[in-house]
Amino acid sequence: MDLIKFGQWTGNKLLITCYEFLNWDNHVELELDSETLKVIIKKSNKR
């Protein structure tokens, strides 16, 4: 992934979106839990 955008906080969780420059259709939405420091994949359009 080439671009990482940090989104909004919902409680203790931060939304993170990652994009690929050469193919904007490929992106992944992640969620970081600030208490456990675990990252989960919310949505993936990666091909």
N, C-alpha and C positions, 0 to 999 in steps of 0.2 A: 504494500500500500504506500502511496506517495503523499497523501494529504490526510492529516488527522484533525478533526474539529471536535472541540469539547463543547458539549451542549449544556443543558440545564440540569440542576440538581433537583431530585425528588427525594426528600428526606435525606438519607445518607447515601444515596445512589446517584452517580454521575453518568449521563448519557454521552457516549463517545461514538463518532461516526468516522470511518476511514474510507478514502476514495483512491482509485487508481487513475492516474493522469491520462494514460493512453486509452482507457476504456471507462468512461464515467458511469456506465451501467453496472460496473463491478464496485460494490460498496458493502461494507459490513457495519452493523450497529452493535456496539458493545455496551455493557453496563458495569461500572466499577462500584463495588460496595466498599465504602471508606472504612467501615468497621472491621471487615474481614480481609480486605485488600484482594478479594477475588473478583475476577473479570469473567463475565458470561457473555455469550453471543446471543443477542436479542433477535437479529435478523441478518441474513446473509444472501446477497445476490451474486456472490463470487461464482464465476464460471470456470 
